[in-house]
């Protein structure tokens, strides 16, 4: 059955900077251009000029609770109470917005842009209401979590949601392997690797390539270009050592 309509929920989307926000924008743009009625619901609340010319609809939702005050001290007994209150608020908020957006946009499938504790409540509400949903998975969110109450709760709910999703859309073979290690069935894995939109990033000329190589005194040498933040988990040091 061809896909006709989709609702994406993500806490990471334009105008936020970064690879996930750009990747999801490209996915939604190409789905919409292919005739799929696409709606994005995001807690990234900043208004953006990107909202207007895009072929998909953007709904910017108020978050269920504000960010914790930076550096605020909370006594040991208050932490689990606050955690439980936040979870109750997230559960009610997710149920409310999922119901409202379903009534307004009637999506065939709900796509969850990246795993997070808040996104997990969307998954649980989809499961409770028989709504098909899929997850996009990347890497960091699939790694082992820290211990404690949050680590215990989030680890269990993450595994449950990912295993019961209709599909896990992975951006690489390594990401797919990490999802399988969490218990996702290999038959549910779909690969959708990030690409380059050549209309926005056209190839440079051979002359430009030669000029750049000369500026670094690399004429005649093989060059590998990697664009990434210098985070240890991204493996740039390993590539340089190789």
N, C-alpha and C positions, 0 to 999 in steps of 0.2 A: 504494500500500500504506500503510495508516494506521500512524502511529508508535505503538508499544506500549511501548517501553522506551528510556531514554536515560541515558548516563553523562556528566556534566559534570565536567571538570577545570579548576580555576582557582586561580591564586595570589592572587586577589583575591575575597574572599567575606566574608559576615558572620561574626563581628562587626566586621570591619574597617569603618571609616567610608568613605563616598564613594559616588559615583554608580554606579560599575561594580558594587560589591558589592550595592547595593540593586537595581539593574537585574536582575542575574542571579538574585537571590533571587525577585523577582517573576516572572521567566520560569519558574523551576523550580516555584514555587508554582502558577502557573496551568496548567502542563503536568500536574502531579500531580493537580490538581483535575479536569482533563479526562480522567483515566484513564490517563495515561502513567506507567509505573513509572519514577520519576526518582531517580537517585543522584548526589550531589555529592561529589567528592573534592577536597580543598583542603589546601594547606600552611599555611593560617591556623589555627594550632593551639590558640588560646585557646578554652576551652570556653565555650559560650554557652547561655543559656536559650532562644535561638531554635531550638536543635537539637531540642528536645522536642516542641513543638506543631505543627511544620511537617508538611505532607503528603508531603514527600520525605525521603530518607535522607541523612545527612551523614556522610562518612568523613573524619576529620582525619588527614592523613598526616605522618609525620616528614620534614622536608626532607632531601635527599641530602647536603647539607653545610651547616655553620653559616655565619652571616654573617662576612665578613672583619672582622678587628679594625679598629676605626675609627682612622685615623691611622697605622696600621702601615706602616713603610717596607719596600718589597720591592725588591731590586736588579733592574736591568734584565733580566738573564738569567733570573732566577727567575720573572718574570711570565708569559712564554709557557708555561713548564713547569707553573706552577700552573693556568693557564687550561686547558691540555690535560687535566690531572688532573681538574679540575672537570667538564669535558665528558664524560670517561669515566665518572665517578661518576653524572652526570645521566642518561647513556644507560642504564646498568645499572639504576639506580633506576626510571626510567620504564618500562623493559621489564618489570621485576619487578611493579610495582604495576598496570600495565595488564593484565598476564596474570592477576593475582590477582583484580582487580575484575571482569574479564570472566567468569571462572569462577564467581564468586559472584553476579553480578547479570545476566549475559547480555544486555547492552544491544544494541539494533539499531544505534544510532548513538552515536559519541563526539562530544561538543561541547567545544570548547576555549574557555574563557571570555575570555581575552585573550592576545594574542601575547606571549611572553617566551622567552628562551633555553631555559628548562626546559620550557615548554609545547611548544616546537618539537620536543623529543625525543619527546613523545607523538605529535605529528603524524607524525614519521618512523617510529615503531614501528607506527602505524596503517597507513601506506603499505606497510611491509614485510610486514604480516600480512593485507593486504586488508580492513582494517576501515574502513567508511565513517566519515568525520569531517567536521565543519563548524567554522568559526571565527566567533566574534563579533568584530566590529571596531568601533573607536570613533573614532580620530583620531590621537592622539599617537604610538601605536605604528606608524603608517603613514608618519610623517614621515621625511625623510632622517636617517641616523645619522652619528655621528662616524666618523672614519677609524681607522686602526690595525688590528691583528690582529682584535680583537673586532668592530669595525665591518665589516670585510671578510667575516668568517665569518657574522655575524648577518644582514647584508644579503642575502647569497646564500640562506641557509637560510630567511629570512623570505619572500622572493619565491617560492621553490620550494614551501614549505608552503601559502601562501595560494593559489597558482595551482592546486595539485593537490587542494585541499579540495573536498568535494562542494558546498559553498556557503559564501559569506561573508555573514554576517548583520550588516548595517550599521544603525547607529542614526540615520542622517540621509542626505540626498542628498549632502551634502558628503563624508561618510565613504565613501559608495559611490564617488564620483568619485576619492577618494584611493586606494581599493583597485584601481580600474580602471587608474589610472596605474602601479600596481605590476605590472600584467599579469593581474589577475583578470578572467576573462571576464564581460562584462555579464550573460550568461545565468545566471551563478552567483550574482549579487547578489540578496539578499532584504532588504527593509526591515522592521525591527521597532523602531519609534521608542519611546523611553521614554514612558510615560504616567503618569497619576496614579490611584492607587487611591482612589476616592471614599468607600469605606468607612472608610479611614484618614484621608483629608484631605477632609472634606465642604466644599462651597462655603460661604463666610461670607455673612451676610445683607447686603442692600443698605444697611441702617442702619449696620452695622459698616464697610462700605466708605466711606460718607460720613464717619463719625467719623475714620477713619484719614486720609482726604484732608484733612479740616479740620485735623487735628493738624499736618500739613505745609504748611498754607496752599495747598492744591492744589484747592480747590473749583472745580468747573466745568471743570477741565482734563483732557485725556486722559492716562492714566497707563499706562506700560508697566512691569511688574514683572519683573525678571530676578534669579534666585537663582543665585549662582555664586561660586566662589573668585576672588579678584582676581589670577588668573594672566594674564600678557600674552597667551598664546595663546588665551584664552577670549574675547577681543574685547570686553570690557566698555567699555574706553576708546573703541573705535570706536562702540559704541552710544551712549555719552554725547555724543560729538562730533556724531553725527547728529541 
